[in-house]
């Protein structure tokens, strides 16, 4: 009976360990899951003429989740208080103006607003 318990314990531990590894690989492979979000935000930056303040390597933009408050300029006020994606681009070192963070609706992948730069 003791041998069976040890075998079961080792089996469960191995399964949990392997499960954790698979989850990490999935997370790493999904690191590009925001590619379309970044591209949508970059296209909006270009349309607004703000692309001169940002580095051109838009693929390295940072994506985070934010809760919309009154610090943002919204195109649709129904997003106030909701969690959305914010895309921040690295500023060009020669730029004196910061590039605005762009807000994206994670359900539709559409620009819903931005955070004005200083």
Biotite code that builds the C-alpha atoms (Angstrom):
import biotite.structure as struc

atoms = struc.array([
    struc.Atom([0.000, 0.000, 0.000], chain_id="A", res_id=1, res_name="UNK", atom_name="CA", element="C"),
    struc.Atom([2.877, 2.339, 0.818], chain_id="A", res_id=2, res_name="UNK", atom_name="CA", element="C"),
    struc.Atom([4.404, 1.763, -2.624], chain_id="A", res_id=3, res_name="UNK", atom_name="CA", element="C"),
    struc.Atom([1.102, 2.601, -4.339], chain_id="A", res_id=4, res_name="UNK", atom_name="CA", element="C"),
    struc.Atom([0.827, 5.852, -2.358], chain_id="A", res_id=5, res_name="UNK", atom_name="CA", element="C"),
    struc.Atom([4.357, 6.852, -3.355], chain_id="A", res_id=6, res_name="UNK", atom_name="CA", element="C"),
    struc.Atom([3.629, 6.000, -7.000], chain_id="A", res_id=7, res_name="UNK", atom_name="CA", element="C"),
    struc.Atom([0.420, 8.032, -6.943], chain_id="A", res_id=8, res_name="UNK", atom_name="CA", element="C"),
    struc.Atom([2.196, 10.981, -5.290], chain_id="A", res_id=9, res_name="UNK", atom_name="CA", element="C"),
    struc.Atom([4.999, 10.942, -7.855], chain_id="A", res_id=10, res_name="UNK", atom_name="CA", element="C"),
    struc.Atom([2.494, 10.645, -10.722], chain_id="A", res_id=11, res_name="UNK", atom_name="CA", element="C"),
    struc.Atom([0.398, 13.565, -9.451], chain_id="A", res_id=12, res_name="UNK", atom_name="CA", element="C"),
    struc.Atom([3.520, 15.686, -8.895], chain_id="A", res_id=13, res_name="UNK", atom_name="CA", element="C"),
    struc.Atom([4.765, 14.914, -12.427], chain_id="A", res_id=14, res_name="UNK", atom_name="CA", element="C"),
    struc.Atom([1.406, 15.769, -13.992], chain_id="A", res_id=15, res_name="UNK", atom_name="CA", element="C"),
    struc.Atom([1.249, 19.079, -12.106], chain_id="A", res_id=16, res_name="UNK", atom_name="CA", element="C"),
    struc.Atom([4.824, 19.895, -13.043], chain_id="A", res_id=17, res_name="UNK", atom_name="CA", element="C"),
    struc.Atom([4.218, 19.144, -16.718], chain_id="A", res_id=18, res_name="UNK", atom_name="CA", element="C"),
    struc.Atom([0.954, 21.073, -16.638], chain_id="A", res_id=19, res_name="UNK", atom_name="CA", element="C"),
    struc.Atom([2.791, 24.109, -15.321], chain_id="A", res_id=20, res_name="UNK", atom_name="CA", element="C"),
    struc.Atom([5.378, 23.826, -18.092], chain_id="A", res_id=21, res_name="UNK", atom_name="CA", element="C"),
    struc.Atom([2.713, 23.662, -20.772], chain_id="A", res_id=22, res_name="UNK", atom_name="CA", element="C"),
    struc.Atom([1.011, 26.750, -19.356], chain_id="A", res_id=23, res_name="UNK", atom_name="CA", element="C"),
    struc.Atom([4.285, 28.693, -19.402], chain_id="A", res_id=24, res_name="UNK", atom_name="CA", element="C"),
    struc.Atom([4.922, 27.726, -23.009], chain_id="A", res_id=25, res_name="UNK", atom_name="CA", element="C"),
    struc.Atom([1.409, 28.798, -23.938], chain_id="A", res_id=26, res_name="UNK", atom_name="CA", element="C"),
    struc.Atom([1.897, 32.150, -22.237], chain_id="A", res_id=27, res_name="UNK", atom_name="CA", element="C"),
    struc.Atom([5.202, 32.682, -24.046], chain_id="A", res_id=28, res_name="UNK", atom_name="CA", element="C"),
    struc.Atom([3.775, 31.696, -27.426], chain_id="A", res_id=29, res_name="UNK", atom_name="CA", element="C"),
    struc.Atom([0.855, 34.084, -26.827], chain_id="A", res_id=30, res_name="UNK", atom_name="CA", element="C"),
    struc.Atom([3.190, 37.007, -26.122], chain_id="A", res_id=31, res_name="UNK", atom_name="CA", element="C"),
    struc.Atom([2.493, 38.134, -29.686], chain_id="A", res_id=32, res_name="UNK", atom_name="CA", element="C"),
    struc.Atom([-1.251, 37.919, -29.064], chain_id="A", res_id=33, res_name="UNK", atom_name="CA", element="C"),
    struc.Atom([-1.323, 41.716, -28.857], chain_id="A", res_id=34, res_name="UNK", atom_name="CA", element="C"),
    struc.Atom([0.205, 42.129, -32.328], chain_id="A", res_id=35, res_name="UNK", atom_name="CA", element="C"),
    struc.Atom([-3.107, 43.267, -33.860], chain_id="A", res_id=36, res_name="UNK", atom_name="CA", element="C"),
    struc.Atom([-3.807, 45.564, -30.911], chain_id="A", res_id=37, res_name="UNK", atom_name="CA", element="C"),
    struc.Atom([-0.397, 47.220, -31.338], chain_id="A", res_id=38, res_name="UNK", atom_name="CA", element="C"),
    struc.Atom([-0.903, 47.498, -35.097], chain_id="A", res_id=39, res_name="UNK", atom_name="CA", element="C"),
    struc.Atom([-4.355, 49.073, -34.643], chain_id="A", res_id=40, res_name="UNK", atom_name="CA", element="C"),
    struc.Atom([-2.931, 51.603, -32.183], chain_id="A", res_id=41, res_name="UNK", atom_name="CA", element="C"),
    struc.Atom([0.016, 52.380, -34.491], chain_id="A", res_id=42, res_name="UNK", atom_name="CA", element="C"),
    struc.Atom([-2.311, 52.951, -37.446], chain_id="A", res_id=43, res_name="UNK", atom_name="CA", element="C"),
    struc.Atom([-4.299, 55.388, -35.302], chain_id="A", res_id=44, res_name="UNK", atom_name="CA", element="C"),
    struc.Atom([-1.067, 57.162, -34.281], chain_id="A", res_id=45, res_name="UNK", atom_name="CA", element="C"),
    struc.Atom([-0.217, 57.549, -37.976], chain_id="A", res_id=46, res_name="UNK", atom_name="CA", element="C"),
    struc.Atom([-3.704, 58.834, -38.867], chain_id="A", res_id=47, res_name="UNK", atom_name="CA", element="C"),
    struc.Atom([-3.420, 61.485, -36.171], chain_id="A", res_id=48, res_name="UNK", atom_name="CA", element="C"),
    struc.Atom([0.085, 62.516, -37.269], chain_id="A", res_id=49, res_name="UNK", atom_name="CA", element="C"),
    struc.Atom([1.572, 61.567, -33.883], chain_id="A", res_id=50, res_name="UNK", atom_name="CA", element="C"),
    struc.Atom([4.000, 59.035, -35.354], chain_id="A", res_id=51, res_name="UNK", atom_name="CA", element="C"),
    struc.Atom([6.859, 61.546, -35.390], chain_id="A", res_id=52, res_name="UNK", atom_name="CA", element="C"),
    struc.Atom([7.079, 61.448, -31.584], chain_id="A", res_id=53, res_name="UNK", atom_name="CA", element="C"),
    struc.Atom([7.325, 57.648, -31.306], chain_id="A", res_id=54, res_name="UNK", atom_name="CA", element="C"),
    struc.Atom([10.056, 55.217, -32.219], chain_id="A", res_id=55, res_name="UNK", atom_name="CA", element="C"),
    struc.Atom([9.169, 53.391, -35.402], chain_id="A", res_id=56, res_name="UNK", atom_name="CA", element="C"),
    struc.Atom([9.482, 49.911, -33.850], chain_id="A", res_id=57, res_name="UNK", atom_name="CA", element="C"),
    struc.Atom([5.799, 49.798, -32.908], chain_id="A", res_id=58, res_name="UNK", atom_name="CA", element="C"),
    struc.Atom([5.942, 46.024, -32.447], chain_id="A", res_id=59, res_name="UNK", atom_name="CA", element="C"),
    struc.Atom([7.717, 46.590, -29.119], chain_id="A", res_id=60, res_name="UNK", atom_name="CA", element="C"),
    struc.Atom([4.921, 48.774, -27.737], chain_id="A", res_id=61, res_name="UNK", atom_name="CA", element="C"),
    struc.Atom([3.715, 47.874, -24.259], chain_id="A", res_id=62, res_name="UNK", atom_name="CA", element="C"),
    struc.Atom([0.139, 46.710, -23.769], chain_id="A", res_id=63, res_name="UNK", atom_name="CA", element="C"),
    struc.Atom([-1.500, 46.897, -20.360], chain_id="A", res_id=64, res_name="UNK", atom_name="CA", element="C"),
    struc.Atom([-4.988, 46.728, -18.947], chain_id="A", res_id=65, res_name="UNK", atom_name="CA", element="C"),
    struc.Atom([-6.394, 49.948, -17.482], chain_id="A", res_id=66, res_name="UNK", atom_name="CA", element="C"),
    struc.Atom([-9.691, 51.071, -16.044], chain_id="A", res_id=67, res_name="UNK", atom_name="CA", element="C"),
    struc.Atom([-10.849, 54.139, -17.953], chain_id="A", res_id=68, res_name="UNK", atom_name="CA", element="C"),
    struc.Atom([-11.240, 57.285, -15.884], chain_id="A", res_id=69, res_name="UNK", atom_name="CA", element="C"),
    struc.Atom([-11.517, 60.983, -16.659], chain_id="A", res_id=70, res_name="UNK", atom_name="CA", element="C"),
    struc.Atom([-7.790, 61.245, -17.541], chain_id="A", res_id=71, res_name="UNK", atom_name="CA", element="C"),
    struc.Atom([-8.565, 59.781, -20.956], chain_id="A", res_id=72, res_name="UNK", atom_name="CA", element="C"),
    struc.Atom([-10.157, 61.310, -24.047], chain_id="A", res_id=73, res_name="UNK", atom_name="CA", element="C"),
    struc.Atom([-12.905, 58.865, -25.018], chain_id="A", res_id=74, res_name="UNK", atom_name="CA", element="C"),
    struc.Atom([-14.710, 58.637, -28.341], chain_id="A", res_id=75, res_name="UNK", atom_name="CA", element="C"),
    struc.Atom([-17.453, 56.637, -26.625], chain_id="A", res_id=76, res_name="UNK", atom_name="CA", element="C"),
    struc.Atom([-18.264, 57.658, -23.026], chain_id="A", res_id=77, res_name="UNK", atom_name="CA", element="C"),
    struc.Atom([-19.845, 54.268, -22.281], chain_id="A", res_id=78, res_name="UNK", atom_name="CA", element="C"),
    struc.Atom([-16.322, 52.914, -21.702], chain_id="A", res_id=79, res_name="UNK", atom_name="CA", element="C"),
    struc.Atom([-15.814, 55.078, -18.601], chain_id="A", res_id=80, res_name="UNK", atom_name="CA", element="C"),
    struc.Atom([-15.080, 52.804, -15.640], chain_id="A", res_id=81, res_name="UNK", atom_name="CA", element="C"),
    struc.Atom([-14.466, 49.742, -17.831], chain_id="A", res_id=82, res_name="UNK", atom_name="CA", element="C"),
    struc.Atom([-11.252, 47.774, -18.260], chain_id="A", res_id=83, res_name="UNK", atom_name="CA", element="C"),
    struc.Atom([-9.638, 48.214, -21.682], chain_id="A", res_id=84, res_name="UNK", atom_name="CA", element="C"),
    struc.Atom([-6.210, 47.794, -23.259], chain_id="A", res_id=85, res_name="UNK", atom_name="CA", element="C"),
    struc.Atom([-3.763, 50.705, -23.277], chain_id="A", res_id=86, res_name="UNK", atom_name="CA", element="C"),
    struc.Atom([-0.961, 50.698, -25.840], chain_id="A", res_id=87, res_name="UNK", atom_name="CA", element="C"),
    struc.Atom([2.108, 52.791, -25.007], chain_id="A", res_id=88, res_name="UNK", atom_name="CA", element="C"),
    struc.Atom([4.819, 53.480, -27.548], chain_id="A", res_id=89, res_name="UNK", atom_name="CA", element="C"),
    struc.Atom([8.404, 54.327, -26.714], chain_id="A", res_id=90, res_name="UNK", atom_name="CA", element="C"),
    struc.Atom([9.116, 57.970, -27.460], chain_id="A", res_id=91, res_name="UNK", atom_name="CA", element="C"),
    struc.Atom([11.753, 58.942, -29.986], chain_id="A", res_id=92, res_name="UNK", atom_name="CA", element="C"),
    struc.Atom([14.780, 60.267, -28.110], chain_id="A", res_id=93, res_name="UNK", atom_name="CA", element="C"),
    struc.Atom([14.748, 63.493, -30.156], chain_id="A", res_id=94, res_name="UNK", atom_name="CA", element="C"),
    struc.Atom([11.080, 64.199, -29.468], chain_id="A", res_id=95, res_name="UNK", atom_name="CA", element="C"),
    struc.Atom([10.115, 66.840, -26.921], chain_id="A", res_id=96, res_name="UNK", atom_name="CA", element="C"),
    struc.Atom([6.484, 65.666, -26.886], chain_id="A", res_id=97, res_name="UNK", atom_name="CA", element="C"),
    struc.Atom([5.319, 62.285, -25.566], chain_id="A", res_id=98, res_name="UNK", atom_name="CA", element="C"),
    struc.Atom([3.270, 59.937, -27.712], chain_id="A", res_id=99, res_name="UNK", atom_name="CA", element="C"),
    struc.Atom([-0.251, 59.454, -26.330], chain_id="A", res_id=100, res_name="UNK", atom_name="CA", element="C"),
    struc.Atom([-1.271, 56.047, -24.995], chain_id="A", res_id=101, res_name="UNK", atom_name="CA", element="C"),
    struc.Atom([-4.003, 54.579, -27.166], chain_id="A", res_id=102, res_name="UNK", atom_name="CA", element="C"),
    struc.Atom([-7.037, 52.824, -25.679], chain_id="A", res_id=103, res_name="UNK", atom_name="CA", element="C"),
    struc.Atom([-8.326, 49.734, -27.462], chain_id="A", res_id=104, res_name="UNK", atom_name="CA", element="C"),
    struc.Atom([-11.521, 47.782, -26.805], chain_id="A", res_id=105, res_name="UNK", atom_name="CA", element="C"),
    struc.Atom([-10.302, 44.208, -26.319], chain_id="A", res_id=106, res_name="UNK", atom_name="CA", element="C"),
    struc.Atom([-13.582, 42.774, -27.652], chain_id="A", res_id=107, res_name="UNK", atom_name="CA", element="C"),
    struc.Atom([-13.665, 44.649, -30.970], chain_id="A", res_id=108, res_name="UNK", atom_name="CA", element="C"),
    struc.Atom([-10.006, 45.686, -31.379], chain_id="A", res_id=109, res_name="UNK", atom_name="CA", element="C"),
    struc.Atom([-11.141, 49.267, -32.116], chain_id="A", res_id=110, res_name="UNK", atom_name="CA", element="C"),
    struc.Atom([-9.614, 52.491, -30.836], chain_id="A", res_id=111, res_name="UNK", atom_name="CA", element="C"),
    struc.Atom([-11.914, 53.976, -28.214], chain_id="A", res_id=112, res_name="UNK", atom_name="CA", element="C"),
    struc.Atom([-9.769, 56.859, -27.015], chain_id="A", res_id=113, res_name="UNK", atom_name="CA", element="C"),
    struc.Atom([-6.356, 57.986, -25.869], chain_id="A", res_id=114, res_name="UNK", atom_name="CA", element="C"),
    struc.Atom([-4.494, 59.558, -22.981], chain_id="A", res_id=115, res_name="UNK", atom_name="CA", element="C"),
    struc.Atom([-3.276, 63.003, -23.990], chain_id="A", res_id=116, res_name="UNK", atom_name="CA", element="C"),
    struc.Atom([0.472, 63.481, -23.725], chain_id="A", res_id=117, res_name="UNK", atom_name="CA", element="C"),
    struc.Atom([2.134, 66.213, -21.751], chain_id="A", res_id=118, res_name="UNK", atom_name="CA", element="C"),
])
